[in-house]
Each structure stands twice: as structure tokens, then as C-alpha cells.
Amino acid sequence: MTTCREPNEESGVAERKLRDTSMKRLFRIFDLSKNEQRVVLIVMFVLLALAFIRYERRIGHFPAQRPLPAEVKSSPSPVEIDDER
């Protein structure tokens, strides 16, 4: 007994093969040599360091030293304000 393949089944197999080869081509970008892997790691670390430095600057984690006030003046009390009138 022979079975007939439907035309859609053959085209489906061809589509899957085409998809598999195109996916393999896409994943080939991750096939890097040792030197290329080192370059990628160095670039990643530099970008992380820059992001961390910018974050620290943005939140102001390093407080600037404020100059000490020469003389501290207290606000006048209500009694002093009434005396001046």
C-alpha cells in the first residue's frame, strides 16, 4: 500500500528547512573567536562602568563640602518684632 503525500506537506517541510537555515545564519553571529569574545567583554565592562559612574553622579552620592557659615543669625522672635514698631 502506498501513501500519497499531500502537496502542502512537502511545502511545509521545505519551509521548515528554509526557516532552520535562516535561523542558523542568524545564530552564526554568536560564533565568535577568542579575540572577538575579549573585545565584546571589554566593551561590555566599559559600558557598565560608564553607566555606574553616571548613576553615581546623578544621585549625588559624593556630597560636596559646604563652606561653614560665618555667622548664624537666628530669626527674630515675635516679641522683638513688636518692640521695633
C-alpha positions as CSV (number, residue, x, y, z in Angstrom):
1,M,0.0,0.0,0.0
2,T,1.5,3.3,-1.0
3,T,0.6,6.6,0.7
4,C,0.2,9.8,-1.2
5,R,1.8,12.8,0.2
6,E,-0.2,15.9,0.0
7,P,1.4,18.9,-1.7
8,N,1.1,21.0,1.4
9,E,3.1,18.6,3.4
10,E,6.1,18.8,1.0
11,S,6.0,22.6,1.0
12,G,5.8,22.6,4.8
13,V,9.0,20.5,5.0
14,A,10.7,22.9,2.6
15,E,9.5,25.9,4.6
16,R,10.9,24.4,7.8
17,K,14.2,23.7,6.2
18,L,14.4,27.2,4.9
19,R,13.5,28.6,8.3
20,D,16.1,26.4,10.0
21,T,18.9,27.6,7.7
22,S,17.9,31.2,8.1
23,M,17.9,30.8,11.9
24,K,21.3,29.1,11.7
25,R,22.5,32.1,9.8
26,L,21.2,34.5,12.4
27,F,22.8,32.5,15.3
28,R,26.1,32.5,13.4
29,I,26.7,36.0,14.8
30,F,27.2,34.4,18.2
31,D,30.0,32.2,16.9
32,L,32.9,34.4,17.9
33,S,36.7,33.8,18.0
34,K,38.5,34.2,21.3
35,N,39.8,37.7,20.4
36,E,36.3,38.8,19.4
37,Q,34.9,37.5,22.7
38,R,37.5,39.5,24.5
39,V,36.6,42.7,22.6
40,V,32.9,42.1,23.4
41,L,33.7,41.6,27.1
42,I,35.8,44.7,27.3
43,V,33.2,46.8,25.6
44,M,30.5,45.5,28.0
45,F,32.6,46.3,31.0
46,V,33.3,49.8,29.8
47,L,29.7,50.4,29.1
48,L,28.7,49.1,32.6
49,A,31.4,51.3,34.3
50,L,30.2,54.4,32.4
51,A,26.6,53.7,33.4
52,F,27.5,53.2,37.0
53,I,29.6,56.5,37.1
54,R,26.7,58.4,35.5
55,Y,24.3,56.9,38.0
56,E,26.5,57.9,40.9
57,R,26.8,61.4,39.6
58,R,23.1,61.7,39.1
59,I,22.1,60.8,42.6
60,G,24.9,62.9,44.1
61,H,26.3,60.2,46.3
62,F,29.5,62.1,46.7
63,P,28.5,65.1,48.8
64,A,30.3,68.3,48.1
65,Q,31.8,70.0,51.2
66,R,29.8,73.0,52.1
67,P,31.5,76.1,53.4
68,L,30.8,76.8,57.1
69,P,28.6,79.9,57.6
70,A,30.5,82.8,59.1
71,E,27.7,83.8,61.4
72,V,24.5,82.1,62.2
73,K,21.6,84.6,62.6
74,S,18.5,83.5,64.5
75,S,15.2,84.6,63.2
76,P,13.6,87.4,65.3
77,S,11.1,86.3,67.9
78,P,7.6,87.9,67.8
79,V,8.4,90.0,70.9
80,E,11.4,91.6,69.1
81,I,9.3,92.4,66.1
82,D,6.7,94.2,68.3
83,D,9.4,96.2,70.1
84,E,10.7,97.6,66.8
85,R,7.3,99.0,65.8
